[in-house]
Amino acid sequence: MAELVLGPLLRYVDETRATIFVETDAFTAVTVRIGEHDWTAPTFAAHGHHYAIVLVDGLQPASVQEYSVDLDDRRVWPEADSSFPPSRIATLDPDKDASFLFGSCRTSVSHDKQGNDLHGVDALRAYAYEMARNPDHWPDFVLFLGDQLYADETSAAMRDFIERRRGLDEPPGEEVKDFVEYAELYRLAWTDPANRWLLSTLSSAMIFDDHDVRDDWNTSASWHEAMNATPWWHDRIVGALGSYWIYQHAGNVDHDTLAQDQIWKIIAAHQDSTELDLTTLIDRFAEQVDSDPTTYRFSFVRELGGTRLVVIDSRAARDLRPAHRAMLDADELAWVDEQLQGDTEHLFIGTSLPFLLPTGIHDLESLNETMAQSGKRITGALGEKIRQAVDLEHWAAFEKSFRDVSRMVFEVARGERGRAPATITFLSGDVHNSYVNEVTATPMPVESRIVQAVCSPIRNPLPRHVRMLQGTLSGWMGAPMRSLVNRMPKVKKPEFDWATTHGPWFDNNLARVEVLGSRLLLTWARGDVEGDNYDDPKLVRVETVLID
């Protein structure tokens, strides 16, 4: 008799369709029921784990309907003893302004005093309790912008699993080794009762960042070469990308796009009464994507009525060849070029790494890229060492890609790609602090407000002394660094200016975007636990920013 291991997770949702993901402990048929209607899919297997992706269709736009999940006609969700409301699917209303959450960087540790003392209150969990208390005014979905997992900085529970499975002395030690260990990492991340309920009832979209694989993933060609020479790296990257397709990517895309997917075609075509085993296929897929990123696209788009969200893969799609170094390879850049269009009220660009850093840090990364790519043995080696040591690998450190995407954005903002949106907003995470930057001066007039909004971390705060240092650097470095790079002709300078209008702040938080006609309301909120009431965290506003 099969049981649920993970889920259900409500993933892609539009006006009439939804995607629901589950993991079970055995081969079974998974049925999603809404009233008298049901949709069934058999599980498929990978590395001894069992999964189902159920595609629900024919729903009414702007409807809210409770659903249940059966395994072989036995009800397993909602759980009978749950204190949370029934899970539901809320289809999009084409006439309603979009509203969604976003954030990044979340560790999966206990939610008691010990866990909160080390990692702070989980903002995602606080949102779950807030939604359960107030069933009205829910957001449409949540966008996770990377570091959903920490494969290289594991929790005590994950280390216990590794110790039981292979021992901590075997490389890579306390880090995740392969697909099976990734599966456990996902289970630990998504099975707390409150977060599990939220993920079952609020649609989610996700993109990876470095810690989902390893710190500094694809920072440079030399980093990539060094990791490929490490005996355990092959199993790690294959497990990371294979599990990512199953647990995260397949639920990001609409049903039509999924129908064209090379892996999904095999799943959908399987008619045998035995379970389809994808182990070999998913491993070969991961190997291929790692060796040639142009063979697959993890970036995706979500249409939200009069709003468009373009989510960019800024990790796996890089071109690391020194002479061609780019955040996005030529194929990925061409795709982004196609997606960044006007004729939408608001254009959002999701990228795990902030596009607009504080100006001083941007110039520092540009200077470092110039050193590392100089072609001079000593200067280049020093630049590479500094780059990896302090994570100087954001868009600013890929100057050509920064310039290319900037050009596209300004063309949209000038109305050269259709009617200019009211706002063009980059949504990002990664940096473990939150802030808002806005473009203040451009070479040619623009019609759109161009904004960078960052929300990080959901749950993984920086040590206090690092917060103080980062906050200080973000503030005073701007003028001195710009003065320095202006005296260095080889360092490329942006052709436009921007400034930090709000922040930084360092709380564990989750941000909400609310479209209000031509305006945006951005709200960051953290969780707060009163006394020892750990199972009733309250949501507390950290900052509100109106873009009007």
Number of C-alpha atoms within 10 A of each C-alpha: 9 16 15 19 16 20 20 26 25 26 28 25 28 24 19 17 20 23 23 22 23 21 25 23 15 19 22 23 18 28 21 22 17 17 10 5 11 15 14 19 17 24 24 25 18 20 17 13 19 23 25 24 25 21 18 21 16 10 19 15 15 16 14 13 15 15 19 19 26 20 21 16 11 13 16 16 19 19 12 8 6 12 11 17 14 17 22 18 23 27 22 24 18 16 10 14 18 24 21 19 23 27 32 33 27 25 23 26 22 18 17 15 16 11 14 16 10 13 22 24 29 28 27 26 27 26 24 25 21 17 20 17 11 10 9 8 8 15 17 21 24 24 22 24 29 26 27 25 25 26 25 18 17 19 19 13 15 22 18 14 17 22 15 10 11 12 14 16 10 12 15 15 15 22 21 28 25 21 25 17 21 26 22 15 22 19 16 19 19 19 16 15 14 22 18 18 27 24 23 25 23 24 28 24 24 28 27 26 28 23 19 22 26 20 17 20 18 23 23 21 14 15 15 14 11 10 16 13 10 11 11 15 17 18 16 22 24 24 25 25 26 26 24 23 17 19 21 20 22 24 27 27 21 21 20 8 12 16 14 10 16 11 17 15 12 14 19 11 8 14 11 7 7 12 17 18 17 18 17 10 14 21 22 14 19 24 19 15 20 18 9 14 21 17 12 18 17 23 22 22 18 18 16 21 17 18 19 23 20 20 26 25 25 25 23 24 27 25 22 19 11 13 8 12 19 24 28 28 19 16 15 23 19 11 15 21 15 11 17 20 22 23 16 19 21 25 28 22 22 29 26 32 26 21 24 26 24 22 24 20 22 25 28 21 25 26 23 25 24 20 22 24 17 15 12 11 11 12 16 18 17 14 21 21 14 17 21 15 10 9 15 24 21 24 25 30 26 21 21 17 20 19 17 14 18 16 14 18 22 22 19 24 26 18 17 13 17 14 17 25 25 22 22 25 22 26 28 27 28 24 21 23 23 26 22 22 24 20 17 13 13 13 9 9 10 16 15 23 19 23 24 23 24 34 34 30 27 33 28 22 23 18 11 10 9 11 17 13 10 18 16 12 14 19 16 13 17 18 12 12 17 18 12 13 17 14 9 12 8 13 20 18 19 17 11 12 14 19 18 20 13 15 16 22 18 24 25 32 36 32 29 22 20 19 20 15 14 13 16 20 15 20 19 27 24 26 27 19 18 10 7 10 12 16 14 17 22 22 23 15 14 17 17 13 15 11 16 12
